[in-house]
Amino acid sequence: MKKTPLCHVHEALGGRMVEFGGWYMPVQYSSIIEEHNHVRTKCGMFDLFHMGEFWLTGPDAMKNIQKLVTQDIEALSDRQIAYTPMCRPDGTIVDDLLVYRWTDTEFMLVVNASNELKDFDWINHQLEGNVRLANESANTGLIAVQGPNAEALLQKLTRQRLKSIKFYWFTAGKVSGIDCIISRTGYTGEDGFELYFNAEHTEYLWNVITEVGKEFDIKPIGLGARDTLRLEARLMLYGNDLNDTTTPIEANMAWTVKFAKGQFTASEILKHQKENGTERILVGFEMGKGPAPRHGYPIFKSGKQVGEVTSGTMSPTLKKNIGLGYVPQSLKEIGSTFDVEVRGKTYPATVVETPFYKREGNK
């Protein structure tokens, strides 16, 4: 397993370490519920060194990124970010990623850790013209600071006016003297920032943020709470809600597919799916008292299996069982019901609006 520069720090903090996407990572330090609630109410810090960062540059970079992804990157302003699927010719998703637009000839792509090599190979084989792809993952540190106190905390460490950075925009500036990309993004449903920097500064920045963060009650947060936080906010997890067999239309992500920009990989297939529907669709659901749904649990309607849970948990914020799962189109409407099988017994579930949770001021 690969280790981040903070591995020994996590162990010293009492982190319970597990394998995740080929990396040795902390799943929790105290309890998942405690860490989850801390991010919702105060401030948490995440080690995200395992994520992949590519740079796509050159005169033909825009033409290539427009072909590769479903979002319209040309419509972005410089220093704006897009969340987007990247599809194969059959419409299935290679990965979901973030595209950071610096200029119309320079882009940073942030990909999922478990897909780093697959994504690099896929992109490299699609490129045409005067364009260069570089994998800077091993040289790039990434720390996320998330929660209501995140802005006030980080403002103590930078001269950049953080309040002026809008959601899904970024800037470049120093944080405690270290050159960083400061990005108003996150995977929690809370306000917060993600900091990209030269990997050699990882431990220094972690320690500085920890020290300054004492005033704001910052705590380290593991993968367990990261998962429950992102699920409440209905943020996709590749390998669960998205994978090599799903398309953006099936995943109820048609908003990420911009047909008006012209031809791109799988555009005709995805347009056909949007206009004619798909056999299955990803929905959010709630369940009553009883065990929580989990990835892979079967979904039944009238005694027949019709789908499968992709993500599920007992929501610490809402204090109810929630999940995502693929079901037939006939069950997509709010209020539709089905059953989820948990350890041989079925429990009723109801389709609800998502995201399950929206922070105050973002409703």
N, C-alpha and C positions, 0 to 999 in steps of 0.2 A: 504493500500500500504506500502511496505517496503521502508525504507529510507537509503541512504548511509551516512557515517560519515561526508560527505561534504554538506549535504542538506542545512544547515543554511548558508554555505558559498555561495552556488549557489543563494540562495534567496537574500543575502546581495549584490551580484554582479548584481542583477536585472534579473536573469535568469527566463524565462517563464517556469514554471514547469508543467509537464504532466505525465500521467500514461504510463509506457512502460514496458511490460512483468511483471507486478505486482510491479514495482518500481516507485517511485516518482522522476522524472529525469528532468534536464533542456533540453528543445528542442532548445532554442536559448537564447543568451544574447543580441545581437544587431540585426543583420539580418542574415539569413542563407547564403545569397550570400556573404556578407562581411566576415563572419567567414570562409566560404569555401575558398575564395580567399586568406585569411590570411594564412591558412595552406599550400596552394599551393606555396606561395611566401615567407613566413617567418616562423612562428612557432605557433602551437596550442597545448593546453593541454586538455585532456579528463579524466573525472571521469568514470572509468569502474568497480567500486566496484561491480556492479550488476552481472558481469560474474561469472560463476561457476568454481571452481577449485577442482579436485579430485586427490588423490594420489593412484597409483596402485603399490604395492610393494610385493616382495617375490620371491622365487626361480622359481615359475611358472608364474610370471608376463608377461614375454615376450611371452610365449605360448598363454596366454589369450588375450593380446593386438593384437597379430597377427590374432587371430580368430575374434576379435571384429570389426576391422577396415579394410578398403580396401587397404590402403597404406602398404608398406613393412617397418615396423619399425625396423626389424632386420638389414636392409641395412643401417640404419642411423648410424652415429658416435655418441659417447657420447657427449651430449650438442648440439645436432642438433634437429630440430623441423620439424614435418610433419603436413601439413594441410590434413585432411582426412574426408570422410564421414564414418558414422557408420550405417550399414544397418540391416534390419530385414531379415529373411529367404526368403521373397518374393522379396528382392532387394530394397524395399522402404527405405527411409532415416530416421533413428531415429533422427540424428543430424549431423551437420558438426562441427568438433572440431580441436583443436591443440593438438598434442602429443609431449611433451617435454621428450626426452630421457636423463636421468641422467646416468644410467648404464643399463645393461641388466636385472636388477632386480628392477629398480625404475623409475617410470614414473609419470609426472604430466599431467593431461588431463584438458584442458580449454574448457568449454562447454557454450552454449548460455544460457543467464539468464532465459528465459521463459521455457527452457527445463531441468533445473537443477534437479528437483525431478524425472522427467520422465527418464532422462538419468541415474541417480544414480540407480534407481530401475531396469532399463533394464540391465545395466552392472552387477549389483549385482547378478541377476538371471542367468547370462551366465557364471559366474566364476566357474572354476574347479581347484582342486589341492591346493597347498600351496601358496595362494595369498591373499592379504588384500586390500580392497578398503576403503578409508577414504574420507569423504566430508569435505574439509577445506574451503569452500566458505565463510562462515561467519567470518573466521579468517584471510582472505587474502585480503589485499588492492591491487588495481591495478590502476595505472595512466599511460596514454599514452602521450608521447611527440612526435609530428609529424610535419614534415616540413623541409625545407632546412637548418634551423638553429638548428635543434634538437641536432645533434652531438656536435656542438661547445658549446651549452648551457650546456648539461649534463656533458661534459668533465670537466667543472669547478667544478663539485660536486663529482667527483669520481677519484680514482687513476687507475681504470681499463682503459686499452687502448681501447677506443670504436672503433677506426678505424679498429682494428683487428677483431672485431666481424662481421662475414659475415651475409648476409641476411638469415633469418630463422635459426640462431644459437643463443646461449645464454651463459651467464657466471654468476657466483655468485660473488658479491662484495658489497662494501659499497657505498651508495649514501648519501652524507651529514651525514655520520656516521651511517646510517641505513642499516642493512643487506637486500640486494635485489637480486632478480633474474633480470638480465638486459638482455632483449631480443630484438634482432633487428627484430621486427615484427610490424605490424600495419594494419589498416583497411581503409587506405586513399589513397593508391597509391603513397604516398610520402615516403622518407626515414624517419626513426624515431625509437623510442624505446618504449617498454612496460616494466614497472617496477612492480614487484610483491614483497610484503613485508607483515610483520605483520600488521594487520588492525589498530592496535592502533596508528600507525605512520602516518596514512593517512593525517590528517590535517597538521601535521608538514611538511611532504614532499611537499604537495601541496603549502604551504606558502613559503617554501624555494625555490622551483622551480619558483614560481611566482616572488619572489624578485630577484633572480639571472637572471631570464628571462627578466627582464626589459631592460637589455642591448641588448637583441635579439628580443625585441618587441613581447614577448609571449602574447597570449590571451586565455582565456577559450573558449572552443568550445562545442556547444550543439549537441543533437542527430540529428537535422535537417541537419546540414552541414556534420555530420558523414555519413548520408545516401547518400547525393549527391556525396561526395568524394568517397565512396566505389562503387557507381554505375558507375561513370566514369571509375574506375579501374576494372570494372566487377567482383567485389567481391560479393559472394553470401550472401543473407539475408534469414535465415531460417524463414519460415512463409510466404515468398513471392516467391522467386525463387526456394526454396527447401521446401518440406513439407512431410507429412506422405504418400503422394501418388506418389511422384516422385522418380526416381532412378538416380544414378550418370550418367548412360549412356544417359538417357533422358535429363539430365541437361547439357549435353555436357562437362562432367567432366571425360571422360574415362582416362585421364592422371593421375587421382588419384587412379585408380584401377589397382593393380599390381598382375596379374594372375600368374606370374612366381614364386611367393612366396609359392604357394601351396594352399590347401583348406582353405577357410575362409567363414564366414557367407554370403550366397547368391552368392558365387563365380560362381557356375554353371549357375544360372539364368543370372547374369551379363555378363558372357562370351557368352551366347546364344544371349543376346541383342546386344553385341558389334559385333558379327559375322553376325547377321541376321537383325540388325536394329530395331528401335522402331517406333511406329506410330507417335510419336511427338518428337520434339527436341527443346531445348532452344536456341534462337538466339538473337543477338543484332540488333537493328534497329535505324534508324534516321528518323525524320519527318521534314517537312518544317515549314513555319510560321503557327501560330495557337496555340491552347491550347496544353499543355504538356500531354503526356500519363500518366496514373496512374494505380496502382495495381488494377486488376479486370476488366479493360476495355476490351471489346470483340474485337477480330481480325477477319476480314472478307476477303474472297477472292471470287470474282465474285458474291457478294451478299449473300454468305453463311458463317455463323460463323464457323471458323476453328481453333480458338485458343483464347488465353487470355494473356493480359499483366500481367507480374508479378512485374515489377518495372519500373518506368518512372519518368522523370523530365526534366526541362529546364536546360541543363548543363551550370553552371556558367563559366566553363573554355572554353568550345567549343562554347558557345552561340548558341546552337541549341537543339532541342528536341531529347532526346534519350530514349531508353527503352530496356527491355528484355521481351521476351514472348515465350510461347510454341506454335509451329506451326507444321503442317505436314512436314514430311521429304522432300516432294516435294518443300517446300519453304525455305529450309535451306541454299541454295547457296548464296554467296555474290552477291548482285544486284537483288535478288528476291524482288518482291513487293507485298504488301497487304494493306488493309485499317484498321485503328483503329477507333472505334466509341467513340467519346467524346461527352457526353451529347446529344445523339440523332443524331449527325451528323458525317459522316465518313471523315477521312483525310488520305492521302496516306503516306505510310511508305516504307522504303527500307532497306533490310538486309545489314549490314556492318560488317567489321572485328571488333573484340573486343580483348583486352580492348579498350574502346573509347579513353582513355587517358593513355599515358606512360610518366613518368617524364624524363627530360633530363638526359642522362647518363644511362638510364635503357631501351633503345630502342633496 
